[in-house]
Each structure stands twice: as C-alpha cells, then as structure tokens.
Amino acid sequence: MANVVIPTHANGSEIAVSQTFLALRRLSRYTYGVMLYFAYGSNINLDHLHDYLDTHGVDPAVIQVTERTHLSDYRLRTNYFAPSHNAGACNIEPAPGNYVAGVLMIINESVRDVLRIKEGYPRHYTELDIHVFSRKAKRSLRALTYVVTPEHRLDTDLPVTARYRDLILAGAREFEFSQEYQSDLRRQLKIAPSLKIQAPAKATL
C-alpha cells in the first residue's frame, strides 16, 4: 500500500500517510499537523502555486494533490478587488444548487502559513471550514478554504487580468474540469481593460 511522506513543520519532521479512506478521515480532522485544503481560482494552477511557495521558502513537494472535486451549493465570484494586480480576484459564496470545481490537496502548517500570506489573511480573506465529497474516501470530508471577508466583499463582479484568467483556465484544463464548467469559466472571467480599474470605495486599503 502506497504511503505519502509529508513534512509537518518547517523543522522537517515527517509522517507517513497511507492513501486510504482511514487516512483521509484522519486528515479531515486536521491531525498530525496536516490538513485538507480545497483550492479554487488561481490556486488550482500548480505551477503558479508551486512558484509562490518556493518564493516564500517552502518546498512545493510537500503538497500532495489528492483529486479533483467540487464544493456543492456555492458559486464562484470575482467580487474582490485585488490591489496587487489592480483587478478582480476569485471568491466563493453560498448559492444553493450551484457548485465550485476545485482541487483537494493535503497540506501542512508551513503551506497554510504561506497561503495566509497569499490570501491576505485575516484582513482580506478569512479561513472557512467546508465539506467536500471525496471519491477516494467515498464520503464528505472537512477541508479548509479561503473566502473574502465581508469588509472587502463587493456586490458586483470585477474583470480580472488576462494573466489571472489564463492561470485559472490552464489549471482547469490540467485537472480536466468538465467542458461545460470550463466554458462557464471563460464566460465568467472577463478581462479587465488595459486602463487601470479604480478601486471600489469598499475595497480601499
């Protein structure tokens, strides 16, 4: 039976995780310093995510991608103004009957700490406990994800940069999201004009 060796902390301590239903159940309780993370938006692009981790001193190899999955009764939005690229960025919000496609990953505390930097936690994005269905575990599992804080969540969706859009679409192709979902992404992710977008008053830093 295959094992996955995961460094649990920056000091290099490791555990071996058996890729079984029982292991996923344990991970869903955030034990041993590892946790399940539901990635959406640009974080489904592994090259992009790996580069960011590497830049911040965390070995990307510690991430273990388990499977493509989806979060039921939520929808994808771009109702956050990202000052770093002066355009919109992804968020998710409850929406009965809809779903958000994403990627389930096993991460450790060091990766989570870098994700917090990337997402502007806790001021811009906050952490949310969700449940997503795992085909491997054959049940719903608890996972961590990030959503925009009420103070920075806008009423309307904003256009995104061409690069940001390309990152998401490339990730969707890599993980073979349904063609229908990929088409929805292409329609939803409108590209920002070359002129700078004025930051909405609610999103002012």
C-alpha positions as CSV (number, residue, x, y, z in Angstrom):
1,M,0.0,0.0,0.0
2,A,1.5,3.4,-1.0
3,N,2.4,5.9,1.6
4,V,2.9,9.6,1.3
5,V,5.6,11.2,3.4
6,I,4.6,14.7,4.5
7,P,6.8,17.1,6.4
8,T,4.5,18.5,9.0
9,H,6.5,21.6,10.0
10,A,9.3,23.8,8.7
11,N,11.7,21.9,11.0
12,G,11.4,18.9,8.7
13,S,9.6,16.5,11.0
14,E,7.7,14.0,8.9
15,I,4.9,11.5,9.0
16,A,3.9,8.7,6.5
17,V,0.3,8.9,5.5
18,S,-1.3,5.8,4.0
19,Q,-3.5,6.7,1.0
20,T,-6.7,5.1,2.3
21,F,-10.1,6.0,3.4
22,L,-9.0,6.0,7.0
23,A,-6.1,8.3,6.3
24,L,-8.3,10.8,4.6
25,R,-10.7,10.7,7.5
26,R,-7.9,11.4,9.9
27,L,-6.7,14.3,7.8
28,S,-10.1,15.8,7.7
29,R,-9.8,16.3,11.4
30,Y,-6.5,18.3,11.0
31,T,-4.4,15.8,12.9
32,Y,-0.6,15.4,12.8
33,G,-0.1,19.0,11.7
34,V,-1.6,18.2,8.2
35,M,-4.9,19.2,6.8
36,L,-7.1,19.1,3.7
37,Y,-7.2,22.2,1.6
38,F,-9.8,23.0,-1.2
39,A,-8.1,25.1,-3.8
40,Y,-10.1,27.2,-6.4
41,G,-9.3,30.1,-8.5
42,S,-5.6,30.6,-9.4
43,N,-4.5,28.1,-6.8
44,I,-5.7,25.2,-9.0
45,N,-2.7,26.1,-11.2
46,L,0.0,24.0,-9.6
47,D,2.9,25.8,-11.4
48,H,1.6,29.1,-10.1
49,L,1.1,27.8,-6.5
50,H,4.5,26.0,-6.5
51,D,6.3,29.1,-7.6
52,Y,4.7,31.1,-4.8
53,L,5.6,28.5,-2.2
54,D,9.2,28.3,-3.5
55,T,9.5,32.1,-3.4
56,H,8.4,32.0,0.3
57,G,10.9,29.3,1.3
58,V,8.5,26.3,1.3
59,D,9.3,23.2,-0.7
60,P,6.3,22.7,-3.1
61,A,6.9,19.0,-3.0
62,V,5.2,18.9,0.4
63,I,1.8,19.4,-1.3
64,Q,0.0,16.2,-2.1
65,V,-2.8,16.6,-4.6
66,T,-5.4,14.0,-3.9
67,E,-8.2,14.6,-6.5
68,R,-10.4,16.9,-8.5
69,T,-13.6,17.6,-6.6
70,H,-16.3,20.2,-6.2
71,L,-18.0,22.2,-3.5
72,S,-21.7,21.9,-3.6
73,D,-24.1,24.8,-3.1
74,Y,-21.5,27.5,-3.7
75,R,-20.8,29.7,-6.7
76,L,-17.6,31.3,-8.0
77,R,-17.5,35.1,-7.9
78,T,-14.9,37.8,-8.8
79,N,-16.2,40.3,-6.3
80,Y,-12.9,41.1,-4.7
81,F,-10.6,44.0,-5.7
82,A,-7.0,42.7,-5.6
83,P,-4.6,45.7,-5.2
84,S,-1.7,43.5,-6.2
85,H,-2.9,43.4,-9.8
86,N,-5.5,46.2,-9.8
87,A,-8.3,44.0,-10.9
88,G,-10.8,41.4,-9.7
89,A,-10.0,38.1,-8.0
90,C,-11.9,35.0,-7.1
91,N,-14.2,34.4,-4.2
92,I,-16.8,31.8,-3.4
93,E,-20.2,32.3,-1.7
94,P,-23.2,30.2,-0.8
95,A,-25.6,29.5,-3.7
96,P,-28.0,26.5,-3.4
97,G,-28.0,24.3,-6.5
98,N,-24.6,25.6,-7.8
99,Y,-21.1,24.2,-7.3
100,V,-17.5,25.3,-7.5
101,A,-15.0,23.0,-9.1
102,G,-11.6,22.8,-7.3
103,V,-8.8,20.6,-6.2
104,L,-8.4,18.8,-2.9
105,M,-4.9,18.9,-1.5
106,I,-3.1,17.6,1.6
107,I,-1.0,20.5,3.0
108,N,1.0,21.1,6.2
109,E,1.1,24.1,8.5
110,S,4.0,25.6,6.6
111,V,2.0,25.6,3.4
112,R,-1.0,27.0,5.2
113,D,1.1,29.9,6.6
114,V,2.2,30.8,3.1
115,L,-1.4,30.6,1.8
116,R,-2.4,33.0,4.5
117,I,0.2,35.5,3.1
118,K,-1.0,34.9,-0.4
119,E,-4.7,35.4,0.5
120,G,-4.1,38.4,2.7
121,Y,-5.4,36.6,5.8
122,P,-7.1,37.6,8.0
123,R,-7.9,41.1,6.7
124,H,-8.8,40.4,3.1
125,Y,-9.6,36.7,3.1
126,T,-10.6,34.5,6.0
127,E,-10.5,30.8,6.5
128,L,-13.6,28.7,6.2
129,D,-14.3,25.1,7.2
130,I,-16.2,23.3,4.4
131,H,-17.2,19.8,3.5
132,V,-16.4,18.4,0.0
133,F,-17.1,14.9,-1.4
134,S,-14.1,12.7,-1.9
135,R,-14.4,9.9,-4.4
136,K,-11.4,8.2,-2.9
137,A,-12.7,8.3,0.6
138,K,-16.3,7.7,-0.6
139,R,-17.6,10.3,1.8
140,S,-17.8,14.0,2.5
141,L,-14.6,15.4,4.2
142,R,-13.8,18.5,6.1
143,A,-11.4,20.9,4.4
144,L,-10.0,24.4,4.7
145,T,-10.6,27.1,2.1
146,Y,-10.5,30.9,1.9
147,V,-13.3,33.4,1.3
148,V,-13.3,37.2,1.1
149,T,-14.1,39.0,4.3
150,P,-17.3,41.0,4.5
151,E,-15.4,44.2,4.6
152,H,-13.8,43.5,1.2
153,R,-16.6,41.6,-0.5
154,L,-18.2,43.6,-3.2
155,D,-21.7,43.4,-4.6
156,T,-20.7,43.1,-8.2
157,D,-18.1,41.0,-10.0
158,L,-15.0,42.7,-11.4
159,P,-13.0,41.9,-14.5
160,V,-9.7,40.1,-14.0
161,T,-6.3,40.4,-15.6
162,A,-5.5,38.3,-18.7
163,R,-2.7,36.5,-16.8
164,Y,-5.0,35.7,-13.8
165,R,-7.6,34.3,-16.2
166,D,-5.1,32.2,-18.1
167,L,-3.8,30.7,-14.8
168,I,-7.3,29.6,-13.9
169,L,-8.2,28.2,-17.3
170,A,-4.8,26.3,-17.5
171,G,-5.5,24.8,-14.1
172,A,-9.0,23.8,-15.2
173,R,-7.6,22.1,-18.3
174,E,-4.8,20.3,-16.3
175,F,-7.3,18.8,-13.8
176,E,-9.8,18.1,-16.6
177,F,-12.7,20.0,-15.3
178,S,-15.9,19.3,-17.3
179,Q,-16.0,21.1,-20.7
180,E,-19.2,22.8,-19.5
181,Y,-17.5,24.2,-16.4
182,Q,-14.5,25.4,-18.4
183,S,-16.9,27.2,-20.8
184,D,-18.6,28.8,-17.8
185,L,-15.2,30.0,-16.6
186,R,-14.3,31.5,-19.9
187,R,-17.6,33.4,-19.9
188,Q,-17.4,34.5,-16.3
189,L,-13.7,35.6,-16.2
190,K,-14.0,38.8,-18.1
191,I,-10.7,40.5,-18.8
192,A,-10.0,43.9,-17.4
193,P,-9.4,46.8,-19.9
194,S,-5.8,48.0,-20.2
195,L,-6.7,51.2,-18.3
196,K,-6.5,50.9,-14.6
197,I,-9.6,50.0,-12.7
198,Q,-10.5,52.4,-9.9
199,A,-10.6,50.6,-6.6
200,P,-14.2,50.5,-5.3
201,A,-14.6,52.6,-2.1
202,K,-15.4,49.5,-0.1
203,A,-12.1,47.9,-1.2
204,T,-9.9,50.8,-0.2
205,L,-6.9,49.6,1.9
